[in-house]
Amino acid sequence: QVKSQFERRANMNCAVFTAIVYKTQVVAGTIYFIKVQVSDAEYVHLKVFQSLPHENQGPSLASFQTGKTRDDPLTYF
């Protein structure tokens, strides 16, 4: 659901956009840290915020890190 937000902010089109692994952090909602494959050898780390259900809002891309590899550890940022 955040692919278009990422493509717009990173100024790139992703033929591949596959989540590999994720971690969560519960705050006033949930923060998801997601490793996403965007090409054969390129990965990005996304920080996605999902507000509480009663706020009735979809997930939003908070920030991202590019230039990652499959072996880079997924850490909080």
MOPAC internal coordinates of N, CA, C and O (Angstrom, degrees):
PM7 1SCF
backbone

  N    0.0000 0     0.00 0     0.00 0    0    0    0
  C    1.4427 1     0.00 0     0.00 0    1    0    0
  C    1.5261 1   112.68 1     0.00 0    2    1    0
  O    1.2310 1   119.84 1   165.42 1    3    2    1
  N    1.3327 1   117.90 1   -14.58 1    3    2    1
  C    1.4662 1   119.77 1  -179.49 1    5    3    2
  C    1.5296 1   112.23 1  -106.32 1    6    5    3
  O    1.2310 1   119.98 1  -172.92 1    7    6    5
  N    1.3206 1   117.65 1     7.08 1    7    6    5
  C    1.4645 1   120.74 1  -178.33 1    9    7    6
  C    1.5242 1   111.34 1   -57.16 1   10    9    7
  O    1.2310 1   120.08 1   132.35 1   11   10    9
  N    1.3265 1   117.46 1   -47.65 1   11   10    9
  C    1.4701 1   119.53 1  -178.09 1   13   11   10
  C    1.5207 1   111.24 1   -65.39 1   14   13   11
  O    1.2310 1   119.81 1   143.80 1   15   14   13
  N    1.3395 1   117.97 1   -36.20 1   15   14   13
  C    1.4635 1   120.52 1   176.88 1   17   15   14
  C    1.5288 1   110.08 1   -63.06 1   18   17   15
  O    1.2310 1   120.39 1   136.14 1   19   18   17
  N    1.3396 1   116.85 1   -43.86 1   19   18   17
  C    1.4620 1   120.58 1   179.35 1   21   19   18
  C    1.5269 1   110.92 1   -64.38 1   22   21   19
  O    1.2310 1   120.04 1   131.70 1   23   22   21
  N    1.3335 1   117.53 1   -48.30 1   23   22   21
  C    1.4668 1   120.63 1  -177.60 1   25   23   22
  C    1.5270 1   111.09 1   -59.75 1   26   25   23
  O    1.2310 1   120.26 1   140.31 1   27   26   25
  N    1.3083 1   117.10 1   -39.69 1   27   26   25
  C    1.4721 1   120.55 1   179.50 1   29   27   26
  C    1.5293 1   110.71 1   -67.33 1   30   29   27
  O    1.2310 1   120.03 1   132.78 1   31   30   29
  N    1.3368 1   117.54 1   -47.22 1   31   30   29
  C    1.4613 1   120.39 1  -176.53 1   33   31   30
  C    1.5237 1   112.72 1   -73.18 1   34   33   31
  O    1.2310 1   119.60 1   147.36 1   35   34   33
  N    1.3386 1   118.38 1   -32.64 1   35   34   33
  C    1.4719 1   121.58 1   179.94 1   37   35   34
  C    1.5205 1   111.48 1   -90.07 1   38   37   35
  O    1.2310 1   120.19 1   174.01 1   39   38   37
  N    1.3384 1   117.24 1    -5.99 1   39   38   37
  C    1.4586 1   123.03 1  -179.36 1   41   39   38
  C    1.5248 1   111.87 1    54.86 1   42   41   39
  O    1.2310 1   121.30 1  -128.62 1   43   42   41
  N    1.3458 1   115.12 1    51.38 1   43   42   41
  C    1.4599 1   120.12 1   177.73 1   45   43   42
  C    1.5227 1   109.73 1  -148.29 1   46   45   43
  O    1.2310 1   121.12 1   -27.15 1   47   46   45
  N    1.3416 1   115.47 1   152.85 1   47   46   45
  C    1.4582 1   121.25 1   174.02 1   49   47   46
  C    1.5149 1   108.18 1  -104.13 1   50   49   47
  O    1.2310 1   120.36 1   -46.50 1   51   50   49
  N    1.3107 1   116.92 1   133.50 1   51   50   49
  C    1.4598 1   121.80 1  -176.48 1   53   51   50
  C    1.5211 1   109.94 1  -112.32 1   54   53   51
  O    1.2310 1   120.71 1   -68.11 1   55   54   53
  N    1.3316 1   116.24 1   111.89 1   55   54   53
  C    1.4598 1   119.94 1   175.20 1   57   55   54
  C    1.5308 1   108.91 1   -70.60 1   58   57   55
  O    1.2310 1   121.04 1   145.23 1   59   58   57
  N    1.3295 1   115.63 1   -34.77 1   59   58   57
  C    1.4653 1   122.09 1   177.41 1   61   59   58
  C    1.5208 1   106.59 1  -110.29 1   62   61   59
  O    1.2310 1   120.34 1   -42.17 1   63   62   61
  N    1.3327 1   116.96 1   137.83 1   63   62   61
  C    1.4667 1   121.05 1   176.57 1   65   63   62
  C    1.5215 1   106.70 1  -151.98 1   66   65   63
  O    1.2310 1   121.07 1  -101.58 1   67   66   65
  N    1.3497 1   115.56 1    78.42 1   67   66   65
  C    1.4559 1   121.76 1  -172.36 1   69   67   66
  C    1.5194 1   110.40 1  -117.01 1   70   69   67
  O    1.2310 1   120.67 1   -57.98 1   71   70   69
  N    1.3193 1   116.32 1   122.02 1   71   70   69
  C    1.4689 1   120.73 1   176.28 1   73   71   70
  C    1.5223 1   108.68 1   -70.54 1   74   73   71
  O    1.2310 1   120.55 1   -48.92 1   75   74   73
  N    1.3378 1   116.56 1   131.08 1   75   74   73
  C    1.4591 1   122.21 1  -178.44 1   77   75   74
  C    1.5268 1   110.75 1  -100.33 1   78   77   75
  O    1.2310 1   120.95 1   132.98 1   79   78   77
  N    1.3242 1   115.79 1   -47.02 1   79   78   77
  C    1.4633 1   121.34 1  -177.99 1   81   79   78
  C    1.5201 1   108.00 1  -154.27 1   82   81   79
  O    1.2310 1   120.44 1   -24.03 1   83   82   81
  N    1.3288 1   116.77 1   155.97 1   83   82   81
  C    1.4654 1   119.20 1   177.17 1   85   83   82
  C    1.5159 1   110.71 1  -147.37 1   86   85   83
  O    1.2310 1   121.53 1   -19.82 1   87   86   85
  N    1.3289 1   114.68 1   160.18 1   87   86   85
  C    1.4576 1   124.24 1   173.95 1   89   87   86
  C    1.5194 1   106.69 1  -131.58 1   90   89   87
  O    1.2310 1   120.94 1   -23.22 1   91   90   89
  N    1.3285 1   115.80 1   156.78 1   91   90   89
  C    1.4598 1   118.61 1   178.26 1   93   91   90
  C    1.5194 1   110.52 1  -125.59 1   94   93   91
  O    1.2310 1   121.60 1   -23.12 1   95   94   93
  N    1.3161 1   114.54 1   156.88 1   95   94   93
  C    1.4580 1   122.78 1   173.89 1   97   95   94
  C    1.5278 1   105.64 1  -139.37 1   98   97   95
  O    1.2310 1   120.84 1   -57.06 1   99   98   97
  N    1.3281 1   115.99 1   122.94 1   99   98   97
  C    1.4526 1   119.86 1  -178.78 1  101   99   98
  C    1.5159 1   109.48 1   -88.80 1  102  101   99
  O    1.2310 1   121.39 1   -53.99 1  103  102  101
  N    1.3224 1   114.95 1   126.01 1  103  102  101
  C    1.4696 1   123.21 1   176.53 1  105  103  102
  C    1.5329 1   104.79 1  -131.12 1  106  105  103
  O    1.2310 1   118.88 1    38.36 1  107  106  105
  N    1.2941 1   119.74 1  -141.64 1  107  106  105
  C    1.4696 1   121.40 1   171.27 1  109  107  106
  C    1.5192 1   106.71 1   -81.16 1  110  109  107
  O    1.2310 1   121.17 1  -113.72 1  111  110  109
  N    1.3087 1   115.37 1    66.28 1  111  110  109
  C    1.4549 1   125.26 1  -170.04 1  113  111  110
  C    1.5192 1   105.66 1   131.38 1  114  113  111
  O    1.2310 1   120.20 1    23.25 1  115  114  113
  N    1.3029 1   117.22 1  -156.75 1  115  114  113
  C    1.4623 1   121.06 1   179.15 1  117  115  114
  C    1.5171 1   109.50 1  -133.08 1  118  117  115
  O    1.2310 1   120.96 1   -44.95 1  119  118  117
  N    1.3302 1   115.78 1   135.05 1  119  118  117
  C    1.4622 1   121.33 1   172.76 1  121  119  118
  C    1.5214 1   106.87 1  -103.24 1  122  121  119
  O    1.2310 1   120.99 1   -52.25 1  123  122  121
  N    1.3197 1   115.71 1   127.75 1  123  122  121
  C    1.4616 1   121.94 1   176.54 1  125  123  122
  C    1.5182 1   108.79 1  -107.38 1  126  125  123
  O    1.2310 1   120.63 1   -50.43 1  127  126  125
  N    1.3178 1   116.40 1   129.57 1  127  126  125
  C    1.4617 1   122.57 1   171.41 1  129  127  126
  C    1.5209 1   105.16 1  -104.81 1  130  129  127
  O    1.2310 1   120.19 1   -62.27 1  131  130  129
  N    1.3328 1   117.23 1   117.73 1  131  130  129
  C    1.4608 1   121.40 1  -170.34 1  133  131  130
  C    1.5278 1   110.32 1  -126.91 1  134  133  131
  O    1.2310 1   120.58 1   -51.32 1  135  134  133
  N    1.3400 1   116.49 1   128.68 1  135  134  133
  C    1.4651 1   121.41 1   172.04 1  137  135  134
  C    1.5151 1   106.85 1   -89.88 1  138  137  135
  O    1.2310 1   120.29 1   -56.28 1  139  138  137
  N    1.3430 1   117.05 1   123.72 1  139  138  137
  C    1.4568 1   122.02 1  -175.18 1  141  139  138
  C    1.5205 1   109.74 1  -124.22 1  142  141  139
  O    1.2310 1   120.77 1   -48.57 1  143  142  141
  N    1.3293 1   116.13 1   131.43 1  143  142  141
  C    1.4612 1   121.19 1   174.75 1  145  143  142
  C    1.5143 1   108.27 1   -83.62 1  146  145  143
  O    1.2310 1   120.16 1   -55.04 1  147  146  145
  N    1.3451 1   117.29 1   124.96 1  147  146  145
  C    1.4619 1   121.38 1  -178.63 1  149  147  146
  C    1.5220 1   113.24 1  -113.79 1  150  149  147
  O    1.2310 1   119.93 1   171.71 1  151  150  149
  N    1.3365 1   117.74 1    -8.29 1  151  150  149
  C    1.4677 1   122.56 1   173.46 1  153  151  150
  C    1.5247 1   106.77 1  -160.18 1  154  153  151
  O    1.2310 1   120.49 1     4.25 1  155  154  153
  N    1.3248 1   116.67 1  -175.75 1  155  154  153
  C    1.4663 1   119.83 1  -177.88 1  157  155  154
  C    1.5221 1   112.83 1   -55.03 1  158  157  155
  O    1.2310 1   120.46 1   139.43 1  159  158  157
  N    1.3314 1   116.73 1   -40.57 1  159  158  157
  C    1.4607 1   119.58 1  -174.57 1  161  159  158
  C    1.5244 1   113.52 1  -124.78 1  162  161  159
  O    1.2310 1   119.74 1  -175.52 1  163  162  161
  N    1.3286 1   118.09 1     4.48 1  163  162  161
  C    1.4610 1   120.08 1  -175.15 1  165  163  162
  C    1.5261 1   110.93 1  -113.89 1  166  165  163
  O    1.2310 1   121.99 1   -42.30 1  167  166  165
  N    1.3187 1   113.79 1   137.70 1  167  166  165
  C    1.4572 1   121.20 1  -179.80 1  169  167  166
  C    1.5209 1   109.08 1  -130.02 1  170  169  167
  O    1.2310 1   120.95 1   -24.42 1  171  170  169
  N    1.3197 1   115.79 1   155.58 1  171  170  169
  C    1.4622 1   121.72 1   174.18 1  173  171  170
  C    1.5184 1   107.63 1  -130.69 1  174  173  171
  O    1.2310 1   121.08 1   -24.47 1  175  174  173
  N    1.3205 1   115.54 1   155.53 1  175  174  173
  C    1.4560 1   121.35 1   173.88 1  177  175  174
  C    1.5179 1   107.37 1  -110.36 1  178  177  175
  O    1.2310 1   120.79 1   -52.17 1  179  178  177
  N    1.3267 1   116.09 1   127.83 1  179  178  177
  C    1.4543 1   121.61 1  -178.98 1  181  179  178
  C    1.5183 1   110.36 1  -111.14 1  182  181  179
  O    1.2310 1   120.91 1   -34.98 1  183  182  181
  N    1.3130 1   115.87 1   145.02 1  183  182  181
  C    1.4622 1   122.39 1   171.51 1  185  183  182
  C    1.5231 1   105.61 1  -115.68 1  186  185  183
  O    1.2310 1   120.84 1   -68.20 1  187  186  185
  N    1.3305 1   116.01 1   111.80 1  187  186  185
  C    1.4598 1   121.98 1  -174.23 1  189  187  186
  C    1.5217 1   109.06 1  -117.42 1  190  189  187
  O    1.2310 1   120.82 1   -47.70 1  191  190  189
  N    1.3292 1   116.03 1   132.30 1  191  190  189
  C    1.4604 1   120.75 1   178.83 1  193  191  190
  C    1.5192 1   109.98 1  -105.84 1  194  193  191
  O    1.2310 1   121.07 1   -51.77 1  195  194  193
  N    1.3344 1   115.56 1   128.23 1  195  194  193
  C    1.4631 1   122.12 1   174.22 1  197  195  194
  C    1.5135 1   107.64 1  -115.03 1  198  197  195
  O    1.2310 1   120.83 1   -64.85 1  199  198  197
  N    1.3299 1   116.02 1   115.15 1  199  198  197
  C    1.4652 1   120.22 1  -178.07 1  201  199  198
  C    1.5258 1   110.62 1   -70.54 1  202  201  199
  O    1.2310 1   121.23 1    -7.76 1  203  202  201
  N    1.3119 1   115.26 1   172.24 1  203  202  201
  C    1.4595 1   121.41 1   179.05 1  205  203  202
  C    1.5265 1   110.57 1   -64.52 1  206  205  203
  O    1.2310 1   120.14 1   -31.02 1  207  206  205
  N    1.3343 1   117.34 1   148.98 1  207  206  205
  C    1.4793 1   120.50 1  -174.46 1  209  207  206
  C    1.5299 1   114.49 1   -55.53 1  210  209  207
  O    1.2310 1   119.63 1   142.40 1  211  210  209
  N    1.3211 1   118.30 1   -37.60 1  211  210  209
  C    1.4681 1   119.23 1  -177.24 1  213  211  210
  C    1.5344 1   112.88 1   -68.68 1  214  213  211
  O    1.2310 1   120.04 1   165.69 1  215  214  213
  N    1.3345 1   117.52 1   -14.31 1  215  214  213
  C    1.4691 1   120.53 1   177.46 1  217  215  214
  C    1.5236 1   111.77 1   -80.79 1  218  217  215
  O    1.2310 1   120.95 1   164.93 1  219  218  217
  N    1.3479 1   115.79 1   -15.07 1  219  218  217
  C    1.4620 1   122.21 1   172.99 1  221  219  218
  C    1.5276 1   113.12 1    54.00 1  222  221  219
  O    1.2310 1   120.47 1  -133.48 1  223  222  221
  N    1.3293 1   116.70 1    46.52 1  223  222  221
  C    1.4615 1   122.24 1   177.26 1  225  223  222
  C    1.5242 1   108.84 1  -123.46 1  226  225  223
  O    1.2310 1   120.96 1   -33.70 1  227  226  225
  N    1.3161 1   115.78 1   146.30 1  227  226  225
  C    1.4538 1   120.44 1   178.40 1  229  227  226
  C    1.5167 1   110.79 1   -78.04 1  230  229  227
  O    1.2310 1   120.48 1    -2.98 1  231  230  229
  N    1.3236 1   116.68 1   177.02 1  231  230  229
  C    1.4624 1   120.67 1   178.92 1  233  231  230
  C    1.5257 1   111.45 1   -66.93 1  234  233  231
  O    1.2310 1   120.75 1   -32.88 1  235  234  233
  N    1.3299 1   116.17 1   147.12 1  235  234  233
  C    1.4611 1   119.79 1   177.69 1  237  235  234
  C    1.5228 1   109.60 1  -129.79 1  238  237  235
  O    1.2310 1   121.20 1   -37.64 1  239  238  237
  N    1.3173 1   115.31 1   142.36 1  239  238  237
  C    1.4622 1   121.99 1   179.33 1  241  239  238
  C    1.5226 1   108.51 1   -77.39 1  242  241  239
  O    1.2310 1   120.55 1   -66.12 1  243  242  241
  N    1.3335 1   116.55 1   113.88 1  243  242  241
  C    1.4627 1   121.00 1  -178.99 1  245  243  242
  C    1.5285 1   110.49 1   -83.59 1  246  245  243
  O    1.2310 1   120.23 1   133.89 1  247  246  245
  N    1.3319 1   117.17 1   -46.11 1  247  246  245
  C    1.4594 1   121.69 1   177.84 1  249  247  246
  C    1.5200 1   108.94 1  -163.40 1  250  249  247
  O    1.2310 1   121.27 1    -5.82 1  251  250  249
  N    1.3324 1   115.18 1   174.18 1  251  250  249
  C    1.4655 1   119.73 1  -179.99 1  253  251  250
  C    1.5145 1   110.02 1  -155.58 1  254  253  251
  O    1.2310 1   121.18 1   -19.05 1  255  254  253
  N    1.3280 1   115.34 1   160.95 1  255  254  253
  C    1.4658 1   122.75 1   175.69 1  257  255  254
  C    1.5201 1   107.07 1  -128.89 1  258  257  255
  O    1.2310 1   120.43 1   -50.50 1  259  258  257
  N    1.3324 1   116.79 1   129.50 1  259  258  257
  C    1.4672 1   121.43 1   179.29 1  261  259  258
  C    1.5212 1   109.89 1  -103.70 1  262  261  259
  O    1.2310 1   121.05 1    -4.43 1  263  262  261
  N    1.3336 1   115.59 1   175.57 1  263  262  261
  C    1.4615 1   120.89 1   176.69 1  265  263  262
  C    1.5076 1   113.76 1    73.47 1  266  265  263
  O    1.2310 1   120.01 1  -151.90 1  267  266  265
  N    1.3068 1   117.59 1    28.10 1  267  266  265
  C    1.4585 1   121.61 1  -179.31 1  269  267  266
  C    1.5231 1   110.12 1   -94.36 1  270  269  267
  O    1.2310 1   120.44 1   -18.94 1  271  270  269
  N    1.3266 1   116.76 1   161.06 1  271  270  269
  C    1.4591 1   122.32 1   174.79 1  273  271  270
  C    1.5224 1   108.80 1  -115.58 1  274  273  271
  O    1.2310 1   120.77 1    -9.04 1  275  274  273
  N    1.3253 1   116.13 1   170.96 1  275  274  273
  C    1.4683 1   120.07 1   179.40 1  277  275  274
  C    1.5118 1   111.25 1   -61.19 1  278  277  275
  O    1.2310 1   119.70 1   149.90 1  279  278  277
  N    1.3190 1   118.17 1   -30.10 1  279  278  277
  C    1.4677 1   122.40 1  -176.53 1  281  279  278
  C    1.5208 1   114.67 1   -86.78 1  282  281  279
  O    1.2310 1   119.80 1   169.26 1  283  282  281
  N    1.3351 1   117.98 1   -10.74 1  283  282  281
  C    1.4737 1   119.54 1   178.81 1  285  283  282
  C    1.5171 1   109.77 1   -65.09 1  286  285  283
  O    1.2310 1   119.85 1   -48.03 1  287  286  285
  N    1.3252 1   117.89 1   131.97 1  287  286  285
  C    1.4618 1   119.66 1   179.39 1  289  287  286
  C    1.5315 1   111.10 1   -68.91 1  290  289  287
  O    1.2310 1   121.47 1   -36.73 1  291  290  289
  N    1.3119 1   114.78 1   143.27 1  291  290  289
  C    1.4600 1   121.09 1   176.31 1  293  291  290
  C    1.5207 1   108.22 1   -84.65 1  294  293  291
  O    1.2310 1   120.88 1   -68.27 1  295  294  293
  N    1.3369 1   115.92 1   111.73 1  295  294  293
  C    1.4710 1   120.54 1  -176.15 1  297  295  294
  C    1.5277 1   109.28 1  -122.16 1  298  297  295
  O    1.2310 1   121.57 1   -16.61 1  299  298  297
  N    1.3248 1   114.60 1   163.39 1  299  298  297
  C    1.4609 1   119.36 1   176.73 1  301  299  298
  C    1.5261 1   109.36 1   -70.93 1  302  301  299
  O    1.2310 1   120.43 1   -41.51 1  303  302  301
  N    1.3265 1   116.79 1   138.49 1  303  302  301
  C    1.4748 1   121.34 1   177.91 1  305  303  302
  C    1.5022 1   109.94 1  -145.10 1  306  305  303
  O    1.2310 1   120.10 1   180.00 1  307  306  305

